[in-house]
Amino acid sequence: MTTERLTTAQALVKWMCAQHIAHDDGTAEPLFAGVFGIFGHGNVTCLAEALERVQDQLPTWRGQNEQGMALAGVAYAKAKRGRRIMVATSSVGPGATNMVTAAGVAMANRLPLLILSGDTFQNRRPDPVLQQVEHFGEPSMTVNDCFKPVVRYWDRITHPEQLMASLPQALQTMLDPATRGPAFVGLPQDIQAQAHDFPAAFFETKVWRVPRQRADEAQIAAAAAALKTAQRPLIIAGGGTLYSGAEGLLNDFAARRGIPVAETTAGKTSVLDSHEHGIGLTGPTGSSAGNALAQDADVVLLLGTRLQDFTTGSWTCFQDKNVRFININTAAFDAHKHRSLPVVGDALACLSELDDAMGDWSAPAARMAQARAAMAEWRAYLNERRTPDNQTPTYAQVVGAVNELSTADDSVLTAAGGLPGEMNKGWLAKSHRSYDCEYGFSCMGYEISGGWGAAMAHAETRTGDGELIVFVGDGSYMMMNSDLYSSVLSGHKMIVVVCDNGGYAVINRLQNFKGGESFNNLIKDCRLGDGVEPFMPDFAAHAASMGAIVYDVDTIAELSEAFTKARSADRTVVISTRVQSHDWTGGDSWWDVGVPEVSPREQVRAAKEEHEQGRANQRVGV
């Protein structure tokens, strides 16, 4: 048997370079697109040594913050529909734990990310080493154990030979749509350096394919029978629709059979603004049309959604007491939720088989007429919301202005705070898979770092003059902004729109809505030092210091002019604009949060009574 003597770190890197992914069009490319890395004593002497020698084949990008670079990897994976994977590597200790939040984002959103972290010595001779956290009575535990709840696959390599068993298992887990998510591999410092005679076969080129799981025939038959009983059907398209590439079939299916289609946050752009059967989202960030048609739906076909509470309105969106759910999902865990008729399999494959089983059935014409009327009312409301005036711009006006100037080649990204609601409602999709709103983990700080990763993916597939557009609130900007510098350094341009509303305004909204006094959310309401007056940072000046081209605007006209100029810029552009802090787009459904049972505050008591009335509409036992 031919062997090659390599260290654990060298073998790991060589194996990654040998992995390729096959696409539906018959082409193949390297599966691992690159490495985001911040080096320290736990990974610089061994893993960095191996990565340096393959940088033309597997590029390494220097991050500014471990969480940020891992978030960039998550956004890249989403832009690639989970079919290419980024690696994030850190040293031991705080560098590792900084990535735990990003792992949670990948886990909640079911996206692949390979996390490689340094670890303490297996031989324990130098213990405790720099940055080691010791656990009395459990010496094998390190901070890397805290990744276990937020990854699909976790391993610590304690002997070089273990790579041959662990790495293929990790990759299979990340690529299978039923188990897709992040993987963590811990690399103890002494084991990274240890050499082993690896079989040459381990490094042979391997071409992976993302499987398309087919459902059981009986599940398809049961789903078809249930859907044929519908008088008021509804389809809800989740992220699985886009990951499987089912959007084309979905729109053909819905148009032919006269079924309105709502979306989830992850599924947005499954239906385009030009499709007459589209009715927006359901739930608290949904449209009035989407929520109205969910209210009376008698059969709901769910396509690739995990049924998060922002899709179901904490299970108040569906008020027909006999409503039935048909749940197509690659994960049986999801397909069986809430007493659904499960159809376990790939969205494209299962919808195709369901279509065949439906014969010539179509929904009553009144259902689509209801959808069109509801959408006409919603569009009129949106148009009114988007119309500029002479006041400080609203979120709706900012989103509307940029949306109107965007093209079908552009992609847009946001996360957390008030922007998901405004973007989910007000961004009118012009192309499929052009929208990333991280609302699975709702991670503040995802926006700019994720934008960096998405810009990398966008640059690989961009046609024409398409841009990567990032919307970020002032609160998220303050949490994580250093990857503006990363994007300028690496040449991955994005247009970043910073919406400055004076703090955490959407949480202030929730605080007030549930009876609370404004407290610690808006800058003007937080605790200040003696003699200090509230003030906001100069976001444009800050962004300029990191190499971005900047525009500081106050009106929609100025915003539109700045955005037009940004399209022709040669590097990342930041447009900072003031927005109103108490003006929000409606269309919401009820949402369940904890409201105090007792309070000396009259407004809280009133909010509790109102909240309990909403809770009475929740589906129980599902």
NUZADO-351865 format. One record per residue (C-alpha): z, y, x. Coordinates in steps of 0.02 Angstrom, whole numbers, plus 32768, in hexadecimal, padded with zeros to 4 digits. Example, Ala and Ser with C-alpha at 12.3 -4.5 7.8 and 13.67 -1.06 7.14 Angstrom:
81867F1F8267 81657FCB82AC 
//
This chain:
800080008000 7FCD80AA8043 805D8125804C 807B81D8807D 811E821680C6 815482B5806F 81F3830D8042 8229830D7F8D 81F283C27F7B 814A83A27FCD 812A83097F60 815783697EC3 80DC83F57EEC 8051837D7F1D 8069831D7E7A 805F83BC7E13 7FBB83EA7E66 7F7283417E35 7F9283567D7A 7F0283907D0B 7EEC83AE7C52 7E53837D7BEB 7E1B83F37B62 7DC383CF7ABD 7D1E84117B01 7D1C838C7B89 7D5083FF7C18 7DEA83E67C84 7E5184597CF3 7EF484557D55 7F84843D7CDB 800284A67D3B 7FBD85567D3F 803A859E7DBA 80EE85B67DEE 816086487DC8 81E0864C7E52 827686A87E96 82AF86547F36 835F86407F75 83BC85C87FE5 83AB853E7F62 82ED853A7F60 82A585A57FEC 82B1852E8080 82648496802C 820C84BC7F87 81C785637FC3 818C85108063 812684967FFB 80E4851A7F82 80AB858E800D 802E850D804D 7FD884F97FA3 7FDB85AD7F66 7F1D85B37F55 7F24851A7EE5 7FC985387E8C 7FEE85F37E94 80A2862F7EA1 80CE86D37E4C 816987327E82 81DC875D7DF1 825A87EB7DE5 82D6878F7D77 82E586D37D5B 82F086E47C9F 825987577C9C 81E986E77D03 8217864F7C99 81F186B47BFB 814886DD7C46 812C86227C57 815886067BA0 80DF868C7B65 805686467BD4 806E859A7B87 806385E17AD7 7FC3863D7B00 7F7D85997B40 7FB485397AA2 802984D07B0D 7F9884877B70 7FC084D67C18 806C84E57C65 80C285617CD8 815085357D4E 81E985A17D68 825685847E00 82F985D27E38 838285B57EB4 842D85707E83 84B585C67E1E 848D866A7DC7 83D386597DE7 83D585B77D85 844485F27CF7 83D6868D7CE2 834E86167CA6 83B785C47C1E 838986497B9E 82D086327BC3 82E685767BAF 833085997B04 829685FF7AD7 822485707B0B 829084F27AAE 829885547A0B 81DD85757A10 81AF84C37A44 815284FC7AE0 814284A97B8C 818E84F37C29 81BE84957CC6 825F84D97D11 828984AA7DC4 833284E07E04 838D84C67EA6 843184677E9A 84CA843D7F03 84CA83B77F89 84CF83027F53 852B82D27FF2 85AE83587FCC 85D083768084 85C78434807A 861984427FCE 863C84BD7F87 859B85137FB6 856A85C77F95 855985E67ED8 85A3853D7EAA 861385377E11 869284AA7E23 86D284417D93 877B83F07DB3 876F83357D94 86B183357D80 866183597E2A 85B183267DF4 85A783B17D72 854E84517DA6 851284EA7D47 846C84917D32 84BE84227CB0 84BD84B87C3B 840184A07C25 841C83FE7BC5 842A844C7B17 838E84B67B2E 830D843F7B78 82B183A67B38 82BD834D7BE0 8346835C7C64 835783057D0A 83A8831C7DB3 834D82CA7E44 83CB826E7EB1 834D82087F16 829882337F42 825581957EF1 829481CF7E48 8206824E7E40 818C81C27E19 81EA81957D7B 822782407D47 819182B37D59 811682527CEA 819D82437C64 81C082FD7C6C 810883277C5C 80EA82AE7BCE 817A82FD7B70 813483AC7B8B 8084837E7B52 80A883137AB9 80A583887A20 8130832179D1 81A783407A63 815C83DB7AB5 81D9844E7B06 8221847D7BB0 825084027C38 82D3841C7CBF 82D983C67D68 836B83E97DDD 834983DE7E96 83E583C97F04 83CD84207FAA 83E283878019 836F831E7FAA 82E783A37FAF 82E38390806B 82EA82D1806E 82498275809A 820481D78049 8169816B805A 8113818F7FB5 808581207F78 7FDF817C7F85 7FB981487ED2 804281BE7E96 7FD782517ECD 7F3282197E83 7EE482937E08 7F2582747D59 7ECF82BC7CBF 7F4282D17C29 7F0F82E77B73 7F7683347AE7 7F7F82A97A65 7F4D82BE79AF 7FC48252794E 7F82820C78A9 7FF181F57811 8012815477B5 7F8F8137772C 8016812A76A8 805981D676D9 7FAB822276C4 7F9681CF761B 803F820B75DE 801B82BC7619 7F7282BE75C2 7FBE827E7520 804683037525 7FCF8391754B 7F5C835F74BC 7FEA837E7441 7FFA84347476 7FDA84C173FC 801D85467473 800185017523 8028855E75C4 80028536767A 807585777703 8024857277AF 809C85657841 8085856878FC 804C84B378FD 7FAD84EB78A5 7F7B8553793C 7FB784D879C1 7F4C844F7974 7EB584C0795C 7EB784A278A0 7E9A8555786A 7DE0853D7847 7DFA84A477DA 7E8F84F67784 7E2A858C774C 7D9A85217711 7E1384AF76B3 7E6E85407661 7DCF859C7630 7D7C850275E4 7E1684CC7585 7E538577754F 7EFF856F75A0 7F56860D75E1 7F9286027695 8030865476D6 8066864F778C 8100864477F7 812086B6788A 80E486307904 8050860A7892 801386BC787E 7F5686CC78A0 7F3886207854 7EEA868A77CB 7E8B872977F3 7E9387CD7795 7DE187AB775A 7E12870A76FF 7E2B87247645 7EA686947635 7F2186DF76B3 7FC0872B766A 802787587703 80CD870B7733 815E86CD76CB 821586F676E9 827287927726 81DF87CB7792 816087997710 80EE87F47698 8112881275E1 807B87A375BD 80B687137628 8163871775DE 81238728752B 80B4868F7539 813F862C758C 81B5865474FC 815185F57479 80F9857274E5 810784C3749F 80BD84667536 80C884AC75E6 805E84617672 80B684857717 8048847D77B1 80A184787859 813F84DB7831 81F584B77859 822D851977BF 8297859C7814 82FC860B779F 8283869B77B9 81FF862D7767 826A85F076D6 82D1868C76B7 8369862176DD 832585AD7656 8315862E75CC 8258864775D6 822F85B17566 827585C474B7 8217853F7455 82A184C0743A 822584307446 81C5846F74DD 818783E57552 816583F5760C 80E18398766F 810983A97727 8084838777AB 80D483897857 80C5832D78FC 8182831B7903 81D082A67883 826F830E7892 821183A17845 81A3834077CD 823982F77771 8297839B775C 82D283D176B0 829C83357653 81E68352767E 815E82D17669 814782B17723 809C82A87775 80C18288782C 803182B7789B 7FBF833C78E4 7F9583CB786E 7ED983C27889 7ECD8306787B 7F4182FA77E4 7EF3838B7785 7E48833E779F 7E8282987758 7EDC82EF76C9 7E3D834F76A2 7DDC82AC7696 7E6082637622 7E5C82F875AC 7DAE82D77568 7D69836B7507 7E1383AC74CD 7E33846774D1 7EC084D47492 7EB4853073EC 7E5085D07403 7EE3863573C4 7F44860F7463 7EC8866574D6 7EB686F4745B 7F72870A7465 7F6A870B7523 7EDF878C7529 7F3A87FF74B2 7FDB87F17514 7F81881475B8 7F2688AA7570 7FCE88F37543 801488CA75EF 7F808915764A 7F8D89B675E6 804489C17618 801B89A076D0 7F928A2376D1 800D8AA1768D 808E8A6F7711 800F8A7E779E 7FD18B2C776F 800C8BAB77F2 806C8C4777BF 80B98CD67820 81618C817837 81A18C1778C8 81358B7978BF 81758ADD7868 81638A2E78AD 80E08A0D7826 80788AA2785C 80808A727914 805189BD78F0 7FC789F5787A 7F7B8A7078F6 7F7289F17983 7F35896A790D 7EA489D678D4 7E7189F87989 7E81894179BE 7DF088C879C8 7DDD880F79A4 7DE587EF7A60 7E92883D7A6F 7F3587DC7A6B 7FDD88237A38 808F87F17A62 813C88247A27 81EA87DF7A07 8294880279BB 82DA889E796A 827B88FF78E5 81CD88DC7928 81BA882878E7 81CE88647834 815688F5784B 80D8888F78AE 80DF87F6783D 80BE886677A7 804E88EC77F0 7FE4889D7879 7F4188667828 7EF987D5788B 7E4687E378C7 7E3F8740792A 7E9B869B7935 7F24867B79B7 7F2D873479E3 7FE3875179B0 808887207A00 8127875879A9 81B886FD79FB 822986E47966 82618631797E 82EB866679F6 82D4872179CF 82EE87497A86 82FF88007AB2 82AC88197B5A 8220879D7B3A 81A388277B19 8179886C7BC5 819987CC7C27 813C87667BA5 80B287E77BA9 809D87C87C63 8085870D7C46 801687277BAF 7FAC87A37C13 7F8E87197C93 7F5086A57C0B 7EEE87307BB8 7E9487597C5A 7E5986A37C67 7E0B86A17BB9 7DE687587B94 7D3C87877B53 7CF588377B4A 7D7488C17B5C 7E0A88667B13 7EB888A37B40 7F6788597B3B 7FD088CE7AD1 808E88C87AD5 8101891B7A55 81B589317A8E 8249898F7A49 82B889FD7AB4 8346897E7AAA 82DD88EE7AED 829089607B70 833E89867BB2 836A88CD7BB8 82D688987C21 824B89047C67 823288D47D1D 8197886E7CFB 8138890F7CDF 814189137D9C 810D885C7DA3 8073887D7D39 803E890F7DA7 805B88AC7E48 7FFD88137E0A 7F7088747DB8 7F8F882F7D0A 7F7488C67C9B 7FC788E17BF4 7FD989747B7E 809189887B52 80C489F17ABB 817C8A217AC6 81C68A507A1D 825F8ABC7A39 82CC8AC2799C 83708AEB79F1 83BE8A407A09 83CE899C79AB 839089E87909 8363894B78A7 8410890178C3 845989A8788E 83F2899277EF 843D88E677D0 84EB892877F9 84D889B37777 8482894176F7 851788CC76F8 8592895B76E2 85C1897E7796 85D48A2877E6 85548A52786D 85AC8A16790B 857589EE79BD 84BC89D67994 84678A7F799A 848C8AE07A39 84D58B6D79D3 85528AF47986 858E8A9D7A24 86268AC97A8D 86018B537B09 865F8B987B9D 86C48C367B89 864F8CCB7B7C 85B18C607B7E 852C8C897AFD 84BB8BFC7ABB 84128BF57B13 83838B7A7B24 83328B457BC8 828B8B8D7BFA 82278AEE7BE4 81848B3A7C21 81D38B787CC3 82258ACF7CDD 81838A707CC2 81278AE67D36 81A48ABD7DBF 816C8A077DB3 80B58A327DC9 807A8A397D14 800A8ABF7CCE 80718B187C49 805B8B827BAD 80EB8BD27B4F 80B98BF97A9B 81078C3E79FE 80808C2C7979 80088BA8793B 7F758C127974 7FBC8C187A24 7FDF8B5D7A1E 7F2D8B3679EA 7EE78BA47A74 7F598B537AF6 7F2C8AA37ABD 7E738ACA7AC9 7E8C8B077B7C 7EF78A6F7BA4 7E6789F97B7D 7E058A3C7C12 7E998A3E7C8A 7E9889CF7D23 7F4D89957D17 7FE089877CA1 7FF88A1B7C2D 809A8A4A7BD4 80928AB97B39 813E8AF97B05 81518B3D7A56 81E28B7479EB 81F08B197944 82618B2B78AE 82FE8AC278AC 83188AB177F0 82698A9377AA 823689DF778F 81A789847737 81DB8922769C 81A0887B7659 823C88207691 8294878C7646 834F87677646 839E872F76EA 844486D87703 84C18724777C 857D8723777E 85CC87AF7717 868A87C3771D 86E687777688 876B87FD7693 876088AF76D6 87B7895576B8 870A89A376B5 86C389B67604 860F89AB7642 863189017692 867F88BE75F3 85E988F7758E 857288AA760D 85D388067605 85C288007547 850788237552 84F287A475DE 8545871D7576 84C9874074EA 843C871F7565 8491868275A4 848E863E74F3 83D1862F7505 83D985BE759E 839B850D758E 8432849A75A0 843183EE75ED 838B84027646 
//
